[in-house]
Amino acid sequence: MRDFLTKNWGNLASVAGLVFSFLAFLFSKRASKAAQEARNSARRQSLGEEMSGASQIAKEIVTYVSMERGEVALLRVNELIAQTSYLVARWNSVLLAGSKSNLQTAQDRLHKILDGLTKNPITSLSPADKRGLTQACRAVSAIFSEEHGNAVRAVDERG
């Protein structure tokens, strides 16, 4: 046996090196895949956090409209319109078609809410118009809550 090892030491070292190189290759592939999954997870979590922020703003708009604080509601509506544009542009490649459609619907409703808030103070609106404005705000809030849930679910399903 000693004779065999002495005569074939170079060949055995080459085979051992080949085995270790192959194992290193396998581990690096796994590490690369794990890094890619971690990067994707972080992106989805970031989308969830941004949707959470937008959802919170939408809830605040409902509160301000119901409290008849039109000036503050107007500021938050403008902020949410900008946030929605950012979300669609930033996450366009990640968002599903249904989510893009929901965000477009929300943005359209936000523009109508903006028009309503800029034309007249909330206190001067008729009860029917106040109800319509409140319902529109609640619908926008529901859309953002749903999209926040979709983003969190995507993280959970991957996690």
Sequence and secondary structure as in RCSB ss.txt:
>XXXX:A:sequence
MRDFLTKNWGNLASVAGLVFSFLAFLFSKRASKAAQEARNSARRQSLGEEMSGASQIAKEIVTYVSMERGEVALL
RVNELIAQTSYLVARWNSVLLAGSKSNLQTAQDRLHKILDGLTKNPITSLSPADKRGLTQACRAVSAIFSEEHGN
AVRAVDERG
>XXXX:A:secstr
 HHHHHHHHHHHHHHHHHHHHHHHHHHHHHHHHHHHHHHHHHHHHHHHHHHHHHHHHHHHHHHHHHTT HHHHHH
HHHHHHHHHHHHHHHTTTTS HHHHHHHHHHHHHHHHHHHHHHHS GGGS HHHHHHHHHHHHHHHHHHHHHHHH
HHHHHHHH 
